[in-house]
Amino acid sequence: MALQLSDPRQAWLALSMLDGLGPRSLQRLLEYFPSPAEALAADFMTLQRVGVSPRLQASIQTLQQGDPALCDRIHAALAWLDAPDCHLLCLESPDYPPLLREIADPPPVLFVRGNISLLIDPQLAMVGTRHPGPHGAATARAFARSFTESGLVVTSGMALGIDGACHQGALDVAGQTIAVWGTGLENCYPKRHRRLAEDILANGGALVSELAPAMGPHASQFPKRNRIISGLSLGTLVVEASLNSGSLITARLALEQNREVFAMPGSIHNAQARGCHRLLREGATLVETVQDVLNVLHVPLTAALAEPAAASRTEHPLAKWLSHDPVSADWLSQHSGVPVQRVLQDLLELELEGIVQQTPHGYSRR
């Protein structure tokens, strides 16, 4: 079936899938031509005058002659878009995320499953290593819970490790989260996160990719994905990362996009903390509590956290057992009747909120 490039959706899809299309050539085409359809119909001399690369010129000419493979990819994408809750956001669309449109190389199209309105809500990117220690994963999950309760959308890349913990933390409290994929939205990667993706959608979240739905995983796609994670967000928090972690790429991109960068300190003996320590030396905001991030972002969030310490002291089941005298987690479990694993989890959350502190002798109120 031939393409109908007078249809804006088909024209944007064709443009986005052209071989050789980069951010500069996209900008030149959109500045010179009134629409993608007219750019795709341009002759060789006009394309030369615009200054696009020979590779892109060849791609446009091949499309004009009828490229069966490209036609098949576009029709497959259109079929995917016919499914319920599947959306295409073009760069000119009013629903396209305005923060993402501001970056130097915004994707010409976004494929979205789920709640597209989340993409314009205040977001915090949370990223980190695929191989966290137990404390790093628990910290990421606890922080994500608190951020979503504050009114932020947690955005991450749905990778193993810290990314997955962040998405799950948001879901723990029925908070909103966005997963940006480095594959097409028909190919969940890693496959073990298929259930996580379903839970994100069931909870009113969103899955996002710039890639055609059928696109499988390829190593080169994941660094490109990172610019979308940071570009959607007001800031990026790196929870735990080694010196060669892709999370440092996301942090660098956030800086280039004039967004905030946050990092959590860790043990000097933990190789997975060295990337965060480098970011802190380079000027990232040090994060020990949720409030450290909220104070910097200055966004209107829910009033529930206006006085977080007071609310937690009156409502938390461990509150009456905590005083200024340190006690152990086992003691708290014995006296409160709460299993020790849950006690440790709750104590971590209270510590992150700045309500309790851990000392050599146990836990006490600050």
C-alpha positions in Angstrom: 0.0 0.0 0.0 1.4 3.4 -1.0 2.1 6.1 1.5 -0.2 9.1 1.8 2.2 11.8 2.8 -0.6 14.4 2.8 -1.6 12.7 6.1 0.6 14.5 8.7 1.0 11.3 10.8 2.4 9.4 7.8 4.7 12.3 6.8 6.1 12.7 10.4 6.6 8.9 10.6 8.4 8.8 7.2 10.6 11.8 8.2 11.5 10.2 11.6 12.5 6.9 10.0 14.8 8.3 7.2 18.4 7.1 7.2 20.7 10.0 7.9 18.3 12.3 9.7 20.1 14.0 12.6 19.2 17.0 14.8 20.8 19.6 12.5 19.3 18.2 9.3 15.9 18.0 11.0 16.1 21.6 12.1 17.1 22.7 8.6 14.2 20.9 7.0 11.7 22.2 9.4 13.0 25.8 9.1 13.0 25.7 5.3 9.8 23.7 4.5 6.3 24.5 5.9 5.7 20.8 6.6 7.4 17.4 6.6 5.3 16.4 3.5 6.8 19.2 1.5 10.3 18.3 2.8 9.8 14.8 1.6 8.6 16.0 -1.8 11.6 18.3 -2.4 13.8 17.8 -5.4 17.6 17.1 -5.4 18.6 20.7 -6.1 16.4 22.1 -3.3 17.7 19.6 -0.8 21.2 20.6 -1.7 20.3 24.3 -1.2 18.9 23.5 2.2 22.3 21.9 3.1 21.2 18.4 4.2 23.8 15.6 3.9 24.1 13.4 0.8 23.1 10.4 2.9 19.8 12.1 3.8 19.3 13.3 0.2 19.6 9.7 -1.0 17.1 8.6 1.7 14.5 11.1 0.6 15.0 10.2 -3.1 14.6 6.5 -2.3 11.4 7.3 -0.4 10.1 9.3 -3.4 10.8 6.3 -5.7 8.8 4.0 -3.3 10.9 2.3 -0.6 9.1 -1.0 0.2 10.9 -1.6 3.5 10.2 1.9 4.8 6.6 1.7 3.7 6.2 -1.6 5.6 7.7 0.0 8.7 5.4 3.0 8.5 2.3 0.9 8.0 3.3 -1.4 10.9 3.5 1.7 13.1 0.1 2.9 11.9 -1.4 -0.5 12.8 0.1 -0.2 16.3 -1.4 3.2 16.7 -4.8 1.8 16.0 -4.6 -0.2 19.2 -6.3 1.2 22.4 -4.3 3.7 24.4 -1.5 4.0 21.8 -0.5 7.5 20.7 1.9 9.4 18.4 3.2 12.8 19.4 4.8 14.8 16.6 7.2 17.6 17.3 4.5 20.1 16.2 1.8 18.5 18.3 0.3 20.6 21.1 0.6 17.6 23.4 4.4 17.2 22.7 6.2 17.7 26.1 7.4 21.4 26.1 10.5 20.7 28.2 11.6 18.0 25.7 10.9 20.3 22.8 13.5 22.7 24.3 16.5 20.4 24.0 19.0 20.6 21.2 17.9 17.3 19.6 14.3 16.6 20.4 12.9 13.4 18.8 10.7 14.2 15.8 8.1 11.7 17.1 7.2 10.0 20.3 5.3 6.7 20.6 3.4 6.6 23.8 1.3 3.9 25.5 -0.8 5.0 28.5 -1.5 8.4 29.9 0.0 11.1 27.6 -0.9 13.9 29.9 1.8 12.8 32.3 4.5 13.9 29.9 3.7 17.6 30.6 3.5 17.1 34.4 6.5 18.0 36.7 9.0 15.1 36.5 12.1 14.0 38.2 14.4 11.6 36.4 15.9 8.9 38.7 18.7 6.7 37.3 21.5 4.5 38.4 23.4 1.3 38.1 22.0 -2.0 36.8 23.9 -3.8 39.7 23.0 -2.0 42.9 23.7 -3.2 46.4 20.6 -3.9 48.6 20.9 -0.5 50.3 21.1 1.3 46.9 18.0 -0.4 45.5 16.0 0.1 48.8 17.1 3.8 48.9 15.9 4.3 45.3 12.6 2.7 46.0 12.0 4.7 49.1 12.9 8.0 47.5 10.6 7.3 44.5 7.8 6.6 46.9 8.3 10.0 48.6 8.7 11.9 45.4 5.5 10.7 43.9 3.7 11.4 47.2 5.0 14.9 46.8 3.4 15.3 43.4 6.3 14.6 41.1 6.2 12.0 38.3 9.2 9.7 38.5 10.8 9.1 35.1 13.4 6.4 34.4 14.5 3.9 31.8 13.0 0.6 33.1 16.5 -1.0 33.1 17.4 -3.6 35.7 18.6 -2.3 39.1 18.0 1.2 40.1 15.6 2.1 37.3 13.3 -0.8 38.1 13.4 0.0 41.8 12.4 3.6 41.1 9.4 2.6 39.0 8.4 0.1 41.6 8.7 2.7 44.4 6.2 5.0 42.6 3.8 2.1 42.1 4.0 1.1 45.8 2.1 4.3 46.7 0.0 4.4 43.5 2.2 7.2 42.3 2.7 8.1 38.6 5.8 7.0 36.7 7.0 7.1 33.1 9.3 4.5 31.6 11.4 5.6 28.5 12.4 2.6 26.4 15.5 2.1 24.3 13.4 -0.3 22.1 10.1 0.0 20.3 7.0 -0.4 22.6 6.2 -3.8 21.2 9.5 -5.2 22.5 9.8 -5.0 26.3 13.5 -5.0 27.3 14.6 -6.5 29.6 11.9 -9.1 29.2 11.7 -9.8 32.9 10.2 -6.3 33.3 7.2 -7.1 31.2 5.0 -7.3 34.4 6.5 -4.0 35.6 5.5 -2.4 32.3 1.9 -3.8 32.6 1.7 -2.4 36.2 2.9 1.0 35.1 0.1 1.1 32.5 -2.5 -0.3 34.9 -1.7 2.4 37.4 -2.2 5.3 34.9 1.5 5.7 34.0 3.1 5.8 30.5 5.6 4.0 28.3 7.5 6.2 25.9 9.9 5.6 22.9 11.1 7.5 19.9 11.6 4.2 18.0 9.1 2.4 15.8 7.1 -0.1 17.8 8.6 -3.2 16.3 12.2 -2.1 16.9 14.3 -4.5 19.0 17.2 -3.8 21.3 20.5 -2.4 20.0 23.3 -1.0 22.1 23.5 2.3 20.3 19.8 3.1 21.1 20.1 3.3 24.9 22.4 6.3 25.2 20.1 8.2 22.8 17.2 7.1 25.0 18.9 8.9 28.0 18.5 12.4 26.5 14.7 11.8 26.5 14.7 10.8 30.2 16.6 13.9 31.2 14.8 16.1 28.6 11.4 15.3 30.0 12.5 16.2 33.6 13.1 19.2 35.7 16.2 17.4 37.1 18.1 14.1 37.2 18.9 12.3 40.4 21.7 9.7 40.2 21.2 7.2 43.0 24.1 4.8 42.6 26.5 4.6 39.6 30.0 3.4 38.8 32.5 5.5 36.8 31.5 3.9 33.5 27.7 3.9 34.2 25.3 5.1 31.5 23.7 7.1 34.3 26.6 9.6 34.0 25.7 10.1 30.4 22.1 11.0 31.5 23.6 13.4 34.1 25.8 15.1 31.5 22.9 15.4 29.1 20.8 17.0 31.9 23.6 19.6 32.4 23.7 20.3 28.6 19.9 20.7 28.7 20.2 23.3 31.6 18.5 21.0 34.0 19.3 20.2 37.7 21.6 17.3 38.5 21.5 15.6 41.9 23.6 12.8 43.3 23.6 10.6 46.4 26.9 10.0 48.3 27.9 6.4 49.2 30.7 4.5 50.8 34.2 5.2 49.5 34.6 1.4 49.4 31.6 1.0 47.1 32.6 1.0 43.4 29.0 1.7 42.5 29.2 5.0 44.3 32.2 6.4 42.5 30.2 7.9 39.7 28.0 9.8 42.1 31.2 11.1 43.9 32.5 12.3 40.6 29.3 14.2 40.0 29.4 15.7 43.4 33.0 16.9 42.9 31.8 18.5 39.6 29.0 20.4 41.3 26.0 18.2 41.5 23.6 18.9 44.4 24.2 16.4 47.2 21.1 14.6 48.2 20.6 13.0 51.7 16.8 13.6 52.0 13.8 14.0 49.7 13.6 17.6 50.8 17.1 18.3 49.4 15.6 17.8 45.9 12.3 19.5 46.5 14.0 22.7 47.8 16.0 23.0 44.6 13.2 22.3 42.1 10.7 24.9 43.5 7.7 23.4 41.9 4.2 23.5 43.4 3.7 20.1 45.0 1.0 18.6 47.2 0.5 20.2 50.5 0.8 16.8 52.2 4.5 17.3 52.6 4.3 20.9 53.7 5.3 19.7 57.2 6.5 16.1 56.5 8.2 15.6 59.8 5.2 16.5 61.9 2.9 14.4 59.8 5.2 11.4 60.0 5.6 11.6 63.7 1.9 11.6 64.4 0.9 9.0 61.8 3.7 6.5 61.5 3.2 3.3 63.6 6.8 3.4 64.9 6.5 7.0 66.1 5.5 6.2 69.7 8.5 3.9 70.1 11.1 6.4 68.9 12.7 9.0 71.2 16.0 10.8 71.5 17.5 7.7 73.1 18.7 5.2 70.5 17.0 1.8 70.1 17.7 -1.1 67.8 15.6 -2.3 64.9 15.1 -5.6 66.8 13.8 -3.7 69.9 11.4 -1.7 67.8 10.1 -4.9 66.1 9.6 -6.6 69.5 7.7 -3.7 71.0 5.7 -2.6 68.0 4.8 -6.0 66.7 6.0 -5.0 63.2 8.3 -7.6 61.4 11.9 -6.5 61.5 12.3 -6.3 57.7 9.3 -3.8 57.6 10.8 -1.9 60.5 14.1 -1.5 58.7 12.3 -0.4 55.5 10.2 2.2 57.5 13.3 3.4 59.3 15.0 4.0 56.1 12.1 6.1 54.8 12.0 8.1 58.0 15.7 8.6 57.8 15.5 9.9 54.3 12.8 12.3 55.3 15.1 13.6 58.1 12.9 12.5 60.9 15.1 9.8 62.5 18.9 9.3 62.5 21.0 6.2 62.7 23.7 6.2 65.3 26.3 3.6 66.4 23.8 2.6 69.2 20.6 2.4 67.1 17.9 4.7 65.8 16.6 7.9 67.5 14.6 11.0 66.6 16.5 13.9 65.1 
